[in-house]
Amino acid sequence: MIECPLCKLNLKEEKIWYEDDYFVIMRTKTLKGHKERIMIVAKPHIHYLKPFEVEAAIDILEQIGRKIFSYAPKFVIMDSIFATI
């Protein structure tokens, strides 16, 4: 069985920007040269979300992202195929 690095995250050690009962938005492990990079993870971490859950996650990510990246004229939400932790 492949171990999932998201399942092993210790949220007490992460930079958390937002957290509720369903999602957490945190800094990625690698900033890849950016001032800030964030990701959203379902709580509890599951591998598949229902379409309405994906929409809710994107809405939250957009709201929080606008605050975090208010210094920039715009920010980009990348598809999960580009994701790293």
Secondary structure, 3 states (H helix, E strand, C coil): CCCCCCCCCCHHHCCEEEECCCEEEEECCCCCCCCCCEEEEECCCCCCCCHHHHHHHHHHHHHHHHHHCCCCCCCCCCCHHHCCC
